[in-house]
Amino acid sequence: MARLKVILFGNLKQLGADKREIELPEPACVSDVARAAGIPDAAAVLIVVNSKTALADAEVRDGDEVAFFPRVAGGAA
């Protein structure tokens, strides 16, 4: 089992505690973490694993920290 620290930013905090630990069977990837945390597939455009940007298929291991950042609106039309 992989014990992972999950951090949610912005409006993703509405999904529950902004910091939590989850356990997943290994091997696991970022999309498994998102699913376990209740994050809709397209909700996070920036995923960071251990302070490095990552894609949804990136492998995660026991002790990793996975952060999800939501879409941000703004800019000129």
mmCIF file of the N, C-alpha and C atoms, coordinates in Angstrom:
data_MODEL
# 
_entry.id   MODEL 
# 
loop_
_atom_site.group_PDB 
_atom_site.id 
_atom_site.type_symbol 
_atom_site.label_atom_id 
_atom_site.label_alt_id 
_atom_site.label_comp_id 
_atom_site.label_asym_id 
_atom_site.label_entity_id 
_atom_site.label_seq_id 
_atom_site.pdbx_PDB_ins_code 
_atom_site.Cartn_x 
_atom_site.Cartn_y 
_atom_site.Cartn_z 
_atom_site.occupancy 
_atom_site.B_iso_or_equiv 
_atom_site.pdbx_formal_charge 
_atom_site.auth_seq_id 
_atom_site.auth_comp_id 
_atom_site.auth_asym_id 
_atom_site.auth_atom_id 
_atom_site.pdbx_PDB_model_num 
ATOM 1   N N  . MET A 1 1  ? 0.839   -1.189 0.000   1.00 0.00 ? 1  MET A N  1 
ATOM 2   C CA . MET A 1 1  ? 0.000   0.000  0.000   1.00 0.00 ? 1  MET A CA 1 
ATOM 3   C C  . MET A 1 1  ? 0.880   1.246  0.000   1.00 0.00 ? 1  MET A C  1 
ATOM 4   N N  . ALA A 1 2  ? 0.392   2.253  -0.710  1.00 0.00 ? 2  ALA A N  1 
ATOM 5   C CA . ALA A 1 2  ? 1.079   3.540  -0.740  1.00 0.00 ? 2  ALA A CA 1 
ATOM 6   C C  . ALA A 1 2  ? 0.279   4.529  0.096   1.00 0.00 ? 2  ALA A C  1 
ATOM 7   N N  . ARG A 1 3  ? 0.916   5.129  1.082   1.00 0.00 ? 3  ARG A N  1 
ATOM 8   C CA . ARG A 1 3  ? 0.294   6.183  1.875   1.00 0.00 ? 3  ARG A CA 1 
ATOM 9   C C  . ARG A 1 3  ? 0.761   7.505  1.280   1.00 0.00 ? 3  ARG A C  1 
ATOM 10  N N  . LEU A 1 4  ? -0.211  8.331  0.853   1.00 0.00 ? 4  LEU A N  1 
ATOM 11  C CA . LEU A 1 4  ? 0.091   9.560  0.133   1.00 0.00 ? 4  LEU A CA 1 
ATOM 12  C C  . LEU A 1 4  ? -0.524  10.749 0.826   1.00 0.00 ? 4  LEU A C  1 
ATOM 13  N N  . LYS A 1 5  ? 0.171   11.875 0.786   1.00 0.00 ? 5  LYS A N  1 
ATOM 14  C CA . LYS A 1 5  ? -0.370  13.129 1.302   1.00 0.00 ? 5  LYS A CA 1 
ATOM 15  C C  . LYS A 1 5  ? -0.981  13.866 0.118   1.00 0.00 ? 5  LYS A C  1 
ATOM 16  N N  . VAL A 1 6  ? -2.244  14.259 0.257   1.00 0.00 ? 6  VAL A N  1 
ATOM 17  C CA . VAL A 1 6  ? -2.957  14.952 -0.810  1.00 0.00 ? 6  VAL A CA 1 
ATOM 18  C C  . VAL A 1 6  ? -3.301  16.355 -0.326  1.00 0.00 ? 6  VAL A C  1 
ATOM 19  N N  . ILE A 1 7  ? -3.007  17.348 -1.176  1.00 0.00 ? 7  ILE A N  1 
ATOM 20  C CA . ILE A 1 7  ? -3.298  18.741 -0.847  1.00 0.00 ? 7  ILE A CA 1 
ATOM 21  C C  . ILE A 1 7  ? -4.161  19.316 -1.967  1.00 0.00 ? 7  ILE A C  1 
ATOM 22  N N  . LEU A 1 8  ? -5.271  19.952 -1.576  1.00 0.00 ? 8  LEU A N  1 
ATOM 23  C CA . LEU A 1 8  ? -6.177  20.581 -2.539  1.00 0.00 ? 8  LEU A CA 1 
ATOM 24  C C  . LEU A 1 8  ? -6.102  22.091 -2.383  1.00 0.00 ? 8  LEU A C  1 
ATOM 25  N N  . PHE A 1 9  ? -6.073  22.794 -3.509  1.00 0.00 ? 9  PHE A N  1 
ATOM 26  C CA . PHE A 1 9  ? -5.993  24.244 -3.493  1.00 0.00 ? 9  PHE A CA 1 
ATOM 27  C C  . PHE A 1 9  ? -7.242  24.854 -4.138  1.00 0.00 ? 9  PHE A C  1 
ATOM 28  N N  . GLY A 1 10 ? -7.482  26.122 -3.826  1.00 0.00 ? 10 GLY A N  1 
ATOM 29  C CA . GLY A 1 10 ? -8.581  26.864 -4.431  1.00 0.00 ? 10 GLY A CA 1 
ATOM 30  C C  . GLY A 1 10 ? -9.928  26.234 -4.162  1.00 0.00 ? 10 GLY A C  1 
ATOM 31  N N  . ASN A 1 11 ? -10.797 26.249 -5.183  1.00 0.00 ? 11 ASN A N  1 
ATOM 32  C CA . ASN A 1 11 ? -12.137 25.722 -4.982  1.00 0.00 ? 11 ASN A CA 1 
ATOM 33  C C  . ASN A 1 11 ? -12.188 24.201 -4.848  1.00 0.00 ? 11 ASN A C  1 
ATOM 34  N N  . LEU A 1 12 ? -11.086 23.519 -5.076  1.00 0.00 ? 12 LEU A N  1 
ATOM 35  C CA . LEU A 1 12 ? -11.055 22.072 -4.848  1.00 0.00 ? 12 LEU A CA 1 
ATOM 36  C C  . LEU A 1 12 ? -11.190 21.743 -3.365  1.00 0.00 ? 12 LEU A C  1 
ATOM 37  N N  . LYS A 1 13 ? -10.925 22.723 -2.499  1.00 0.00 ? 13 LYS A N  1 
ATOM 38  C CA . LYS A 1 13 ? -11.081 22.516 -1.054  1.00 0.00 ? 13 LYS A CA 1 
ATOM 39  C C  . LYS A 1 13 ? -12.529 22.199 -0.698  1.00 0.00 ? 13 LYS A C  1 
ATOM 40  N N  . GLN A 1 14 ? -13.471 22.572 -1.569  1.00 0.00 ? 14 GLN A N  1 
ATOM 41  C CA . GLN A 1 14 ? -14.885 22.275 -1.337  1.00 0.00 ? 14 GLN A CA 1 
ATOM 42  C C  . GLN A 1 14 ? -15.161 20.778 -1.358  1.00 0.00 ? 14 GLN A C  1 
ATOM 43  N N  . LEU A 1 15 ? -14.241 20.000 -1.878  1.00 0.00 ? 15 LEU A N  1 
ATOM 44  C CA . LEU A 1 15 ? -14.409 18.549 -1.952  1.00 0.00 ? 15 LEU A CA 1 
ATOM 45  C C  . LEU A 1 15 ? -14.117 17.854 -0.627  1.00 0.00 ? 15 LEU A C  1 
ATOM 46  N N  . GLY A 1 16 ? -13.654 18.596 0.356   1.00 0.00 ? 16 GLY A N  1 
ATOM 47  C CA . GLY A 1 16 ? -13.331 18.017 1.656   1.00 0.00 ? 16 GLY A CA 1 
ATOM 48  C C  . GLY A 1 16 ? -12.098 18.685 2.229   1.00 0.00 ? 16 GLY A C  1 
ATOM 49  N N  . ALA A 1 17 ? -11.479 18.021 3.166   1.00 0.00 ? 17 ALA A N  1 
ATOM 50  C CA . ALA A 1 17 ? -10.296 18.572 3.827   1.00 0.00 ? 17 ALA A CA 1 
ATOM 51  C C  . ALA A 1 17 ? -9.239  18.933 2.786   1.00 0.00 ? 17 ALA A C  1 
ATOM 52  N N  . ASP A 1 18 ? -8.635  20.110 2.941   1.00 0.00 ? 18 ASP A N  1 
ATOM 53  C CA . ASP A 1 18 ? -7.636  20.535 1.965   1.00 0.00 ? 18 ASP A CA 1 
ATOM 54  C C  . ASP A 1 18 ? -6.337  19.758 2.087   1.00 0.00 ? 18 ASP A C  1 
ATOM 55  N N  . LYS A 1 19 ? -6.105  19.144 3.227   1.00 0.00 ? 19 LYS A N  1 
ATOM 56  C CA . LYS A 1 19 ? -4.937  18.276 3.402   1.00 0.00 ? 19 LYS A CA 1 
ATOM 57  C C  . LYS A 1 19 ? -5.431  16.969 3.996   1.00 0.00 ? 19 LYS A C  1 
ATOM 58  N N  . ARG A 1 20 ? -5.016  15.868 3.392   1.00 0.00 ? 20 ARG A N  1 
ATOM 59  C CA . ARG A 1 20 ? -5.434  14.559 3.889   1.00 0.00 ? 20 ARG A CA 1 
ATOM 60  C C  . ARG A 1 20 ? -4.427  13.497 3.475   1.00 0.00 ? 20 ARG A C  1 
ATOM 61  N N  . GLU A 1 21 ? -4.530  12.374 4.093   1.00 0.00 ? 21 GLU A N  1 
ATOM 62  C CA . GLU A 1 21 ? -3.714  11.233 3.693   1.00 0.00 ? 21 GLU A CA 1 
ATOM 63  C C  . GLU A 1 21 ? -4.646  10.159 3.177   1.00 0.00 ? 21 GLU A C  1 
ATOM 64  N N  . ILE A 1 22 ? -4.235  9.524  2.095   1.00 0.00 ? 22 ILE A N  1 
ATOM 65  C CA . ILE A 1 22 ? -4.994  8.411  1.565   1.00 0.00 ? 22 ILE A CA 1 
ATOM 66  C C  . ILE A 1 22 ? -4.056  7.242  1.348   1.00 0.00 ? 22 ILE A C  1 
ATOM 67  N N  . GLU A 1 23 ? -4.620  6.042  1.297   1.00 0.00 ? 23 GLU A N  1 
ATOM 68  C CA . GLU A 1 23 ? -3.851  4.846  0.997   1.00 0.00 ? 23 GLU A CA 1 
ATOM 69  C C  . GLU A 1 23 ? -4.412  4.215  -0.261  1.00 0.00 ? 23 GLU A C  1 
ATOM 70  N N  . LEU A 1 24 ? -3.515  3.821  -1.144  1.00 0.00 ? 24 LEU A N  1 
ATOM 71  C CA . LEU A 1 24 ? -3.887  3.161  -2.390  1.00 0.00 ? 24 LEU A CA 1 
ATOM 72  C C  . LEU A 1 24 ? -3.010  1.935  -2.584  1.00 0.00 ? 24 LEU A C  1 
ATOM 73  N N  . PRO A 1 25 ? -3.555  0.908  -3.222  1.00 0.00 ? 25 PRO A N  1 
ATOM 74  C CA . PRO A 1 25 ? -2.699  -0.236 -3.545  1.00 0.00 ? 25 PRO A CA 1 
ATOM 75  C C  . PRO A 1 25 ? -1.678  0.165  -4.604  1.00 0.00 ? 25 PRO A C  1 
ATOM 76  N N  . GLU A 1 26 ? -0.497  -0.396 -4.505  1.00 0.00 ? 26 GLU A N  1 
ATOM 77  C CA . GLU A 1 26 ? 0.542   -0.110 -5.500  1.00 0.00 ? 26 GLU A CA 1 
ATOM 78  C C  . GLU A 1 26 ? 0.482   -1.154 -6.595  1.00 0.00 ? 26 GLU A C  1 
ATOM 79  N N  . PRO A 1 27 ? 0.797   -0.841 -7.831  1.00 0.00 ? 27 PRO A N  1 
ATOM 80  C CA . PRO A 1 27 ? 1.204   0.475  -8.312  1.00 0.00 ? 27 PRO A CA 1 
ATOM 81  C C  . PRO A 1 27 ? -0.001  1.408  -8.435  1.00 0.00 ? 27 PRO A C  1 
ATOM 82  N N  . ALA A 1 28 ? 0.244   2.697  -8.301  1.00 0.00 ? 28 ALA A N  1 
ATOM 83  C CA . ALA A 1 28 ? -0.808  3.708  -8.409  1.00 0.00 ? 28 ALA A CA 1 
ATOM 84  C C  . ALA A 1 28 ? -0.280  4.887  -9.209  1.00 0.00 ? 28 ALA A C  1 
ATOM 85  N N  . CYS A 1 29 ? -1.210  5.635  -9.792  1.00 0.00 ? 29 CYS A N  1 
ATOM 86  C CA . CYS A 1 29 ? -0.817  6.829  -10.543 1.00 0.00 ? 29 CYS A CA 1 
ATOM 87  C C  . CYS A 1 29 ? -1.650  8.019  -10.065 1.00 0.00 ? 29 CYS A C  1 
ATOM 88  N N  . VAL A 1 30 ? -1.316  9.192  -10.559 1.00 0.00 ? 30 VAL A N  1 
ATOM 89  C CA . VAL A 1 30 ? -1.972  10.420 -10.144 1.00 0.00 ? 30 VAL A CA 1 
ATOM 90  C C  . VAL A 1 30 ? -3.485  10.350 -10.359 1.00 0.00 ? 30 VAL A C  1 
ATOM 91  N N  . SER A 1 31 ? -3.930  9.761  -11.465 1.00 0.00 ? 31 SER A N  1 
ATOM 92  C CA . SER A 1 31 ? -5.369  9.677  -11.707 1.00 0.00 ? 31 SER A CA 1 
ATOM 93  C C  . SER A 1 31 ? -6.058  8.817  -10.654 1.00 0.00 ? 31 SER A C  1 
ATOM 94  N N  . ASP A 1 32 ? -5.375  7.805  -10.121 1.00 0.00 ? 32 ASP A N  1 
ATOM 95  C CA . ASP A 1 32 ? -5.925  7.003  -9.019  1.00 0.00 ? 32 ASP A CA 1 
ATOM 96  C C  . ASP A 1 32 ? -6.092  7.865  -7.771  1.00 0.00 ? 32 ASP A C  1 
ATOM 97  N N  . VAL A 1 33 ? -5.118  8.731  -7.528  1.00 0.00 ? 33 VAL A N  1 
ATOM 98  C CA . VAL A 1 33 ? -5.173  9.630  -6.373  1.00 0.00 ? 33 VAL A CA 1 
ATOM 99  C C  . VAL A 1 33 ? -6.351  10.587 -6.525  1.00 0.00 ? 33 VAL A C  1 
ATOM 100 N N  . ALA A 1 34 ? -6.495  11.174 -7.713  1.00 0.00 ? 34 ALA A N  1 
ATOM 101 C CA . ALA A 1 34 ? -7.591  12.108 -7.966  1.00 0.00 ? 34 ALA A CA 1 
ATOM 102 C C  . ALA A 1 34 ? -8.938  11.432 -7.743  1.00 0.00 ? 34 ALA A C  1 
ATOM 103 N N  . ARG A 1 35 ? -9.086  10.232 -8.252  1.00 0.00 ? 35 ARG A N  1 
ATOM 104 C CA . ARG A 1 35 ? -10.337 9.490  -8.095  1.00 0.00 ? 35 ARG A CA 1 
ATOM 105 C C  . ARG A 1 35 ? -10.625 9.220  -6.620  1.00 0.00 ? 35 ARG A C  1 
ATOM 106 N N  . ALA A 1 36 ? -9.621  8.797  -5.876  1.00 0.00 ? 36 ALA A N  1 
ATOM 107 C CA . ALA A 1 36 ? -9.789  8.500  -4.452  1.00 0.00 ? 36 ALA A CA 1 
ATOM 108 C C  . ALA A 1 36 ? -10.113 9.755  -3.642  1.00 0.00 ? 36 ALA A C  1 
ATOM 109 N N  . ALA A 1 37 ? -9.627  10.908 -4.096  1.00 0.00 ? 37 ALA A N  1 
ATOM 110 C CA . ALA A 1 37 ? -9.882  12.167 -3.398  1.00 0.00 ? 37 ALA A CA 1 
ATOM 111 C C  . ALA A 1 37 ? -11.182 12.824 -3.842  1.00 0.00 ? 37 ALA A C  1 
ATOM 112 N N  . GLY A 1 38 ? -11.870 12.226 -4.829  1.00 0.00 ? 38 GLY A N  1 
ATOM 113 C CA . GLY A 1 38 ? -13.134 12.769 -5.301  1.00 0.00 ? 38 GLY A CA 1 
ATOM 114 C C  . GLY A 1 38 ? -12.995 13.937 -6.250  1.00 0.00 ? 38 GLY A C  1 
ATOM 115 N N  . ILE A 1 39 ? -11.855 14.049 -6.899  1.00 0.00 ? 39 ILE A N  1 
ATOM 116 C CA . ILE A 1 39 ? -11.612 15.161 -7.819  1.00 0.00 ? 39 ILE A CA 1 
ATOM 117 C C  . ILE A 1 39 ? -12.077 14.755 -9.217  1.00 0.00 ? 39 ILE A C  1 
ATOM 118 N N  . PRO A 1 40 ? -12.994 15.526 -9.807  1.00 0.00 ? 40 PRO A N  1 
ATOM 119 C CA . PRO A 1 40 ? -13.431 15.221 -11.179 1.00 0.00 ? 40 PRO A CA 1 
ATOM 120 C C  . PRO A 1 40 ? -12.238 15.244 -12.131 1.00 0.00 ? 40 PRO A C  1 
ATOM 121 N N  . ASP A 1 41 ? -12.275 14.412 -13.135 1.00 0.00 ? 41 ASP A N  1 
ATOM 122 C CA . ASP A 1 41 ? -11.141 14.249 -14.060 1.00 0.00 ? 41 ASP A CA 1 
ATOM 123 C C  . ASP A 1 41 ? -10.553 15.553 -14.583 1.00 0.00 ? 41 ASP A C  1 
ATOM 124 N N  . ALA A 1 42 ? -11.400 16.474 -15.003 1.00 0.00 ? 42 ALA A N  1 
ATOM 125 C CA . ALA A 1 42 ? -10.892 17.694 -15.624 1.00 0.00 ? 42 ALA A CA 1 
ATOM 126 C C  . ALA A 1 42 ? -10.749 18.856 -14.647 1.00 0.00 ? 42 ALA A C  1 
ATOM 127 N N  . ALA A 1 43 ? -10.941 18.624 -13.378 1.00 0.00 ? 43 ALA A N  1 
ATOM 128 C CA . ALA A 1 43 ? -10.950 19.727 -12.414 1.00 0.00 ? 43 ALA A CA 1 
ATOM 129 C C  . ALA A 1 43 ? -9.580  20.358 -12.211 1.00 0.00 ? 43 ALA A C  1 
ATOM 130 N N  . ALA A 1 44 ? -8.536  19.588 -12.212 1.00 0.00 ? 44 ALA A N  1 
ATOM 131 C CA . ALA A 1 44 ? -7.200  20.126 -11.918 1.00 0.00 ? 44 ALA A CA 1 
ATOM 132 C C  . ALA A 1 44 ? -6.387  20.230 -13.201 1.00 0.00 ? 44 ALA A C  1 
ATOM 133 N N  . VAL A 1 45 ? -5.928  21.398 -13.490 1.00 0.00 ? 45 VAL A N  1 
ATOM 134 C CA . VAL A 1 45 ? -5.087  21.559 -14.674 1.00 0.00 ? 45 VAL A CA 1 
ATOM 135 C C  . VAL A 1 45 ? -3.621  21.513 -14.306 1.00 0.00 ? 45 VAL A C  1 
ATOM 136 N N  . LEU A 1 46 ? -3.323  21.673 -13.052 1.00 0.00 ? 46 LEU A N  1 
ATOM 137 C CA . LEU A 1 46 ? -1.940  21.585 -12.602 1.00 0.00 ? 46 LEU A CA 1 
ATOM 138 C C  . LEU A 1 46 ? -1.864  20.563 -11.481 1.00 0.00 ? 46 LEU A C  1 
ATOM 139 N N  . ILE A 1 47 ? -1.019  19.579 -11.685 1.00 0.00 ? 47 ILE A N  1 
ATOM 140 C CA . ILE A 1 47 ? -0.802  18.528 -10.693 1.00 0.00 ? 47 ILE A CA 1 
ATOM 141 C C  . ILE A 1 47 ? 0.680   18.559 -10.341 1.00 0.00 ? 47 ILE A C  1 
ATOM 142 N N  . VAL A 1 48 ? 0.962   18.526 -9.056  1.00 0.00 ? 48 VAL A N  1 
ATOM 143 C CA . VAL A 1 48 ? 2.342   18.582 -8.596  1.00 0.00 ? 48 VAL A CA 1 
ATOM 144 C C  . VAL A 1 48 ? 2.596   17.401 -7.666  1.00 0.00 ? 48 VAL A C  1 
ATOM 145 N N  . VAL A 1 49 ? 3.627   16.619 -7.985  1.00 0.00 ? 49 VAL A N  1 
ATOM 146 C CA . VAL A 1 49 ? 4.025   15.484 -7.144  1.00 0.00 ? 49 VAL A CA 1 
ATOM 147 C C  . VAL A 1 49 ? 5.422   15.777 -6.615  1.00 0.00 ? 49 VAL A C  1 
ATOM 148 N N  . ASN A 1 50 ? 5.522   15.864 -5.303  1.00 0.00 ? 50 ASN A N  1 
ATOM 149 C CA . ASN A 1 50 ? 6.819   16.146 -4.668  1.00 0.00 ? 50 ASN A CA 1 
ATOM 150 C C  . ASN A 1 50 ? 7.492   17.387 -5.257  1.00 0.00 ? 50 ASN A C  1 
ATOM 151 N N  . SER A 1 51 ? 6.719   18.444 -5.403  1.00 0.00 ? 51 SER A N  1 
ATOM 152 C CA . SER A 1 51 ? 7.197   19.756 -5.882  1.00 0.00 ? 51 SER A CA 1 
ATOM 153 C C  . SER A 1 51 ? 7.579   19.793 -7.352  1.00 0.00 ? 51 SER A C  1 
ATOM 154 N N  . LYS A 1 52 ? 7.154   18.785 -8.142  1.00 0.00 ? 52 LYS A N  1 
ATOM 155 C CA . LYS A 1 52 ? 7.424   18.775 -9.581  1.00 0.00 ? 52 LYS A CA 1 
ATOM 156 C C  . LYS A 1 52 ? 6.108   18.542 -10.314 1.00 0.00 ? 52 LYS A C  1 
ATOM 157 N N  . THR A 1 53 ? 5.896   19.294 -11.398 1.00 0.00 ? 53 THR A N  1 
ATOM 158 C CA . THR A 1 53 ? 4.668   19.097 -12.155 1.00 0.00 ? 53 THR A CA 1 
ATOM 159 C C  . THR A 1 53 ? 4.600   17.674 -12.692 1.00 0.00 ? 53 THR A C  1 
ATOM 160 N N  . ALA A 1 54 ? 3.364   17.172 -12.792 1.00 0.00 ? 54 ALA A N  1 
ATOM 161 C CA . ALA A 1 54 ? 3.171   15.790 -13.219 1.00 0.00 ? 54 ALA A CA 1 
ATOM 162 C C  . ALA A 1 54 ? 1.918   15.669 -14.066 1.00 0.00 ? 54 ALA A C  1 
ATOM 163 N N  . LEU A 1 55 ? 1.850   14.601 -14.829 1.00 0.00 ? 55 LEU A N  1 
ATOM 164 C CA . LEU A 1 55 ? 0.678   14.276 -15.625 1.00 0.00 ? 55 LEU A CA 1 
ATOM 165 C C  . LEU A 1 55 ? -0.166  13.238 -14.892 1.00 0.00 ? 55 LEU A C  1 
ATOM 166 N N  . ALA A 1 56 ? -1.393  13.043 -15.365 1.00 0.00 ? 56 ALA A N  1 
ATOM 167 C CA . ALA A 1 56 ? -2.322  12.131 -14.701 1.00 0.00 ? 56 ALA A CA 1 
ATOM 168 C C  . ALA A 1 56 ? -1.817  10.696 -14.659 1.00 0.00 ? 56 ALA A C  1 
ATOM 169 N N  . ASP A 1 57 ? -0.978  10.307 -15.609 1.00 0.00 ? 57 ASP A N  1 
ATOM 170 C CA . ASP A 1 57 ? -0.490  8.929  -15.625 1.00 0.00 ? 57 ASP A CA 1 
ATOM 171 C C  . ASP A 1 57 ? 0.832   8.737  -14.875 1.00 0.00 ? 57 ASP A C  1 
ATOM 172 N N  . ALA A 1 58 ? 1.307   9.791  -14.204 1.00 0.00 ? 58 ALA A N  1 
ATOM 173 C CA . ALA A 1 58 ? 2.565   9.693  -13.451 1.00 0.00 ? 58 ALA A CA 1 
ATOM 174 C C  . ALA A 1 58 ? 2.395   8.735  -12.270 1.00 0.00 ? 58 ALA A C  1 
ATOM 175 N N  . GLU A 1 59 ? 3.379   7.902  -12.066 1.00 0.00 ? 59 GLU A N  1 
ATOM 176 C CA . GLU A 1 59 ? 3.341   6.946  -10.960 1.00 0.00 ? 59 GLU A CA 1 
ATOM 177 C C  . GLU A 1 59 ? 3.591   7.658  -9.633  1.00 0.00 ? 59 GLU A C  1 
ATOM 178 N N  . VAL A 1 60 ? 2.887   7.217  -8.605  1.00 0.00 ? 60 VAL A N  1 
ATOM 179 C CA . VAL A 1 60 ? 3.114   7.727  -7.249  1.00 0.00 ? 60 VAL A CA 1 
ATOM 180 C C  . VAL A 1 60 ? 3.529   6.567  -6.366  1.00 0.00 ? 60 VAL A C  1 
ATOM 181 N N  . ARG A 1 61 ? 4.303   6.900  -5.350  1.00 0.00 ? 61 ARG A N  1 
ATOM 182 C CA . ARG A 1 61 ? 4.831   5.871  -4.446  1.00 0.00 ? 61 ARG A CA 1 
ATOM 183 C C  . ARG A 1 61 ? 4.573   6.263  -3.005  1.00 0.00 ? 61 ARG A C  1 
ATOM 184 N N  . ASP A 1 62 ? 4.719   5.319  -2.133  1.00 0.00 ? 62 ASP A N  1 
ATOM 185 C CA . ASP A 1 62 ? 4.517   5.535  -0.708  1.00 0.00 ? 62 ASP A CA 1 
ATOM 186 C C  . ASP A 1 62 ? 5.306   6.752  -0.242  1.00 0.00 ? 62 ASP A C  1 
ATOM 187 N N  . GLY A 1 63 ? 4.638   7.653  0.479   1.00 0.00 ? 63 GLY A N  1 
ATOM 188 C CA . GLY A 1 63 ? 5.287   8.841  1.011   1.00 0.00 ? 63 GLY A CA 1 
ATOM 189 C C  . GLY A 1 63 ? 5.226   10.059 0.117   1.00 0.00 ? 63 GLY A C  1 
ATOM 190 N N  . ASP A 1 64 ? 4.738   9.908  -1.116  1.00 0.00 ? 64 ASP A N  1 
ATOM 191 C CA . ASP A 1 64 ? 4.669   11.051 -2.037  1.00 0.00 ? 64 ASP A CA 1 
ATOM 192 C C  . ASP A 1 64 ? 3.625   12.070 -1.576  1.00 0.00 ? 64 ASP A C  1 
ATOM 193 N N  . GLU A 1 65 ? 3.832   13.315 -1.985  1.00 0.00 ? 65 GLU A N  1 
ATOM 194 C CA . GLU A 1 65 ? 2.884   14.398 -1.750  1.00 0.00 ? 65 GLU A CA 1 
ATOM 195 C C  . GLU A 1 65 ? 2.329   14.818 -3.108  1.00 0.00 ? 65 GLU A C  1 
ATOM 196 N N  . VAL A 1 66 ? 1.001   14.783 -3.225  1.00 0.00 ? 66 VAL A N  1 
ATOM 197 C CA . VAL A 1 66 ? 0.340   15.102 -4.488  1.00 0.00 ? 66 VAL A CA 1 
ATOM 198 C C  . VAL A 1 66 ? -0.567  16.310 -4.261  1.00 0.00 ? 66 VAL A C  1 
ATOM 199 N N  . ALA A 1 67 ? -0.327  17.372 -5.019  1.00 0.00 ? 67 ALA A N  1 
ATOM 200 C CA . ALA A 1 67 ? -1.115  18.600 -4.888  1.00 0.00 ? 67 ALA A CA 1 
ATOM 201 C C  . ALA A 1 67 ? -1.897  18.834 -6.178  1.00 0.00 ? 67 ALA A C  1 
ATOM 202 N N  . PHE A 1 68 ? -3.154  19.272 -6.013  1.00 0.00 ? 68 PHE A N  1 
ATOM 203 C CA . PHE A 1 68 ? -4.029  19.557 -7.142  1.00 0.00 ? 68 PHE A CA 1 
ATOM 204 C C  . PHE A 1 68 ? -4.421  21.028 -7.104  1.00 0.00 ? 68 PHE A C  1 
ATOM 205 N N  . PHE A 1 69 ? -4.214  21.722 -8.232  1.00 0.00 ? 69 PHE A N  1 
ATOM 206 C CA . PHE A 1 69 ? -4.569  23.138 -8.363  1.00 0.00 ? 69 PHE A CA 1 
ATOM 207 C C  . PHE A 1 69 ? -5.697  23.249 -9.383  1.00 0.00 ? 69 PHE A C  1 
ATOM 208 N N  . PRO A 1 70 ? -6.761  24.016 -9.070  1.00 0.00 ? 70 PRO A N  1 
ATOM 209 C CA . PRO A 1 70 ? -7.894  24.123 -9.978  1.00 0.00 ? 70 PRO A CA 1 
ATOM 210 C C  . PRO A 1 70 ? -7.622  25.051 -11.160 1.00 0.00 ? 70 PRO A C  1 
ATOM 211 N N  . ARG A 1 71 ? -8.573  25.009 -12.096 1.00 0.00 ? 71 ARG A N  1 
ATOM 212 C CA . ARG A 1 71 ? -8.525  25.966 -13.197 1.00 0.00 ? 71 ARG A CA 1 
ATOM 213 C C  . ARG A 1 71 ? -8.665  27.369 -12.627 1.00 0.00 ? 71 ARG A C  1 
ATOM 214 N N  . VAL A 1 72 ? -8.018  28.304 -13.259 1.00 0.00 ? 72 VAL A N  1 
ATOM 215 C CA . VAL A 1 72 ? -8.094  29.693 -12.815 1.00 0.00 ? 72 VAL A CA 1 
ATOM 216 C C  . VAL A 1 72 ? -8.621  30.523 -13.980 1.00 0.00 ? 72 VAL A C  1 
ATOM 217 N N  . ALA A 1 73 ? -9.626  31.319 -13.716 1.00 0.00 ? 73 ALA A N  1 
ATOM 218 C CA . ALA A 1 73 ? -10.190 32.188 -14.754 1.00 0.00 ? 73 ALA A CA 1 
ATOM 219 C C  . ALA A 1 73 ? -9.488  33.535 -14.716 1.00 0.00 ? 73 ALA A C  1 
ATOM 220 N N  . GLY A 1 74 ? -9.538  34.226 -15.816 1.00 0.00 ? 74 GLY A N  1 
ATOM 221 C CA . GLY A 1 74 ? -8.962  35.554 -15.847 1.00 0.00 ? 74 GLY A CA 1 
ATOM 222 C C  . GLY A 1 74 ? -8.357  35.868 -17.188 1.00 0.00 ? 74 GLY A C  1 
ATOM 223 N N  . GLY A 1 75 ? -7.789  37.038 -17.289 1.00 0.00 ? 75 GLY A N  1 
ATOM 224 C CA . GLY A 1 75 ? -7.176  37.466 -18.529 1.00 0.00 ? 75 GLY A CA 1 
ATOM 225 C C  . GLY A 1 75 ? -8.126  38.302 -19.352 1.00 0.00 ? 75 GLY A C  1 
ATOM 226 N N  . ALA A 1 76 ? -7.610  38.846 -20.412 1.00 0.00 ? 76 ALA A N  1 
ATOM 227 C CA . ALA A 1 76 ? -8.408  39.715 -21.279 1.00 0.00 ? 76 ALA A CA 1 
ATOM 228 C C  . ALA A 1 76 ? -9.167  38.880 -22.312 1.00 0.00 ? 76 ALA A C  1 
ATOM 229 N N  . ALA A 1 77 ? -10.323 39.349 -22.678 1.00 0.00 ? 77 ALA A N  1 
ATOM 230 C CA . ALA A 1 77 ? -11.135 38.649 -23.688 1.00 0.00 ? 77 ALA A CA 1 
ATOM 231 C C  . ALA A 1 77 ? -10.714 39.038 -25.074 1.00 0.00 ? 77 ALA A C  1 
# 
